[in-house]
Amino acid sequence: MDEPDLNLLFALNVLLAEASVAAAARRLGLSASAMSRTLSRLRDTTGDPLLVRAGRNMVLTPYAQAIRERTQNAVFAARAVLRPASSTLDIANHEQMFTIRANDGFVEALGPVLVAEAAKAAPGVLLRFASKPEKTDKPLREGRVDLEIGVPGEMGPEIRLQLLFRDRFVGVVNHGHPLAAMAQVTAEHYAAWGHVVASRRGLLAGPVDEGLAEAGLSRKVAAIVPGFPAALAVARNTDLIALVPASFLINHPARETLSVFELPVKTAAISISQMWHPRSEVDPAHRWLRQFMLRVCRAQVPQWDK
């Protein structure tokens, strides 16, 4: 009886995820010509073009879109079957790379202690922090990421999540700023100075603006930067006020050159969670990773875990 080449299933999964022959080739470590030949074999096997040209890009056919999730599940099921079946885990001798998707602020604040603690508990574990340009569950669904860290956004209903800690926004200025000498910064004082805003999408308004508006005030935004590290750098070298999560200042190398104050208006608490796909729910190594993240993060930010 003729059996299909199951290696094609793994190639199909990557092709459907990337929707690009070149990107799939890079991910699989193949040449573009080898990936093109694999696509031809897949077309012959399935009887469908799978990927078709649309201008400069390739797009999935309706059939390819229909089987994408089934293909992902089949690949993950196959990998699970081929792994050693064990409910126990010797983490001290375990070797595995975990990919964690988080923003730069989280990595800068908590990455060093997470790496140090992981090295003590599991020398064979490699923590790979991946950038997070947008909120999406696609990397989790495709198995390219083990954990997503941050505020839950547009996540599918199947995605599991667990609260790591609650955070809050604080104001930050350099030590020479007039606000640094004040015992309590009022809303009027806060609004009187220029501000630097951290926004990946270049938005002017932030979580503090609604509170200022209720008090009949508004602030002047003088600069917009893509992330909290850049916002702190600007505040450290100018008279602008930065708005950052309090947890971001943990172990920050520039902490001694900055003054931090409580905001004069209320902002909503920030819930920082870890998110994962249900396929990893019972995996012993993944369970250890989740427990490890929870323990270390809560130990580092107990004052905001309320």
N, C-alpha and C positions, 0 to 999 in steps of 0.2 A: 504494500500500500504506500502510495506517495504521501510523504508528510511535508508540510510547508517548512521553510527555513525560518526557525524562530528568531534567528539573529535579525531578520527583517523587521520583526516586531519592535525591537529596541530602536532601530534606525527610524522606523515609522513614527514612533513616539517623539523623537527629537525633531523630525521634520515638521510634524504637526504643531509642535510647541513653538518652533522658531519661524515657520512659514518662510523659510529661506534656505536654499541649498548651501550657500556660502556659510551662513551662521551655523547650520547643522553640521557642516564639515568641520568647522573650528571646534565645536563642542565635542565632537566624536574623535577629534584628532586625525581626520582623514583629509585627503586632497579633494579639491572641488570636483575633479573628474571622477574620482572614486565615489563621491556622494551622488553625482549625477547618474552614474551607472546603477547605484543602489535604488535611486528614485525610479529609474526605468524598470528595474525588476519589481518594485512595489506596484507600479502601474500595471505591469503584466499580471501580477498575482491577484490584485484586487479588481482589475478591469475598470479602474477609474483613474483620471489624470492626477487627482490628489492636489497638486499645485499647478496653478495656471498663471500666465503672465497678465498683469493689470498695470499698464504703463511701465514704470521702472521697477515695480515691485511684483512679488508673487503673492497670490491669495489662495486660500483653501477653497476647494470645491464644496458644494453642499454635503456630499458624502463624507469628505474629509472632516468637515465640521461636526457631522453627526457621530463619527467614530472617535473623535479626539479624546473625550473623557473615558470611553471604554478602553481605548488603547493605553492611556495612562494607568488605569486600574489594573489592566492585564500585566503591564510591566512591573508594577509594584507588587502584585501578587506573585509573579514569577520570582522576583528577587527575594521575597519573604520565604518562599518554599526552599530556595537554595541556601538560605542562611542557616547556621546551626540552630536547632530548636532548643532553647534553654530559657528558663524563667529566672535563672540566677545570673548574676553579673559580678565578675571580679574586676571592679573598676580600676584598681591599682595596677592591673596588668592589661587592661583593655586598650586597644588601639583603634581610634576612629577620628575622623574630622567632622565637626559639626559646623554648619553654616548658619550664622545668626545675622538677620537683616535688621539694622538699627540705624538711627540717624547719628550724625557726627557728635552731637551733644552727649548722647548716651555713651557712645564709645569712648569719648574723651574723658568723661567723668567716672565711669564705672569699668571701662575696658581693662585698665591696668590691674585693678584688684581682682577682676574675674579671671584674667590670665594667670595671675600669681597663685590664686587659690586653686585653680584647675591643675596647675603644675604640681602642687602639693598632693592633691587627692588622686589625680589621674595623669601621671607623666606621659602616657601614651595618647592622651586626648589633645587634639588640635582644635582650637577655637578660631574659626574664620569669620571675621566680621565683614559683611557685605554692605555696600551703600544702599540707601533707600531714597531714590529720587521721587517716588510717588507712593501713595497708599493703594495697594492692590493685593489680592490674595493669590494672584497668578503664580508667583514663585513657590508658594506653599503647595498649591494644587499640582504643580508640575514636578514637585519633589526636588527643586533646586535649592530650597531653603529648609532648614530644620525648625527654626524658630523665627517669628516676626516679633519685634519689640516695639512698643509705642502705644499711641492712643488708637483704639479700634476704629477703623474707618469703614470703607466699602468692602467688608469681609462677607463671604458667603455664609449661609446659615449653618453649614456643616463645620465651619472652622471652630476649633476649641480655643478658649481663652481663659487666662487666670490673672488676676490682679497681682502685680508685683509690689507696687507702692503707690501712694497718692502724693502728688507734688503740688507746688504752688508757684506762682510767678512772684518775682521780687525785682526791685529796681537796683540798678548798679551804676555807679559813677566812679571816676578816678578820685584818689585821695585828696587832690587839690580842689575839687569841685566845691562850691559853696554849700550844696546840699549835704556833703559829707560831714559838716560840722553841726548839722541840725539834729536835735534829739528826736524830733518827730517831723517828718515831711508831710506838709498839708497838700491837699489837692491843688490849691492855688500855686504853691511852690512847684509842684510836679509839672503842672501845665505851662509854667512860665518859661521852661527851658526847652531846647530842641531835643529831639529824640532820634535814635537809630532803631529801626525795626528789622527783625529777622523774619524773612518770609521767602520760602522757595518759589512761590508764585508771584512775588513782587507786590503783595497787597499792602496798602497803606494802613488800614485799620487793624487793630489787634484786640486782644481780650480786655484791655484796660479802657478802651474808648467808650464802651457802653456806660461804664461807671462814671467816667468824666462827663458824659453827656447828661446823665441824670443830675449831676451837680451844676449843669449849665456851663461846662467848660469843654475845651478841646485842646489838643496838643499839636505842636508843629513837628511834623516828621521831616527831618533834614537829610536822612539817608536810609536806604533800604539795602540790606545785605542778604545773602542766601541762607545763612545759618547763624546759630548762637555763638560759635567760636569767633566769627567775623564781627558780630555785634559787640562782644567783649573787647576785641582788639580796637574797635573804633572808640568805644567809651573810655578805654584806658588812655587813649592818646588825644582825646578831644574833650569838650565840655558837654557832649551829648549824653543823654540818659539811655541806657540799654534795659530792655525787659527780657529776663531769662528765667527758666525754671530754677528753683533753688537747688535742686539736685545737681545741676550742671556745674555748680561751684565746688562740689566735693573734689578735693585733691587737685583743683585747677592750679596750674603753675603760676598764674598771674593773680591768685587770690589775695596775696599780701599787698598788692598795689591797687586794690579796688575797695570801695566802700559799698556795702549792701544795706538796703533799707526796705522796710515793709511798705507795700503800696498803700497810698491813702484812700483807695477805692477798692471795693470787693471785686474779685474775679473768681470764676468757677475753678474748683479744684481740678487738677490734671490727673487722670487715672492712667498710669502706665502699666500695660499688660503684656504678657507673653502669649503668643498665638501659635497654634500648630494644626496640622491636618490630622483628622481622625485615624488615618492609616498608621500613625506613629503612637497612638494612644497606649498600647500595651507593650511596646518595644522596651525591654529593660534599659538599654543604653539611653534611649530618649527620655524615659521616665527619670533616670538619674540626672540628665541634663536639666530638665524642668525643675526638679527639686533643688539642684545646685544653684540655678539662677535665682529661684525664690529666696533661698537662704542667704546668699551673698548680697543680693540687692536690698533685702529688708534689713540686714545688718548694717548696711551702709547708710540707709536713709530712714532710720527709725522715727525721727522727729516729724516726718511728714506722712508716716504710715498710719493714718487715722480714719 
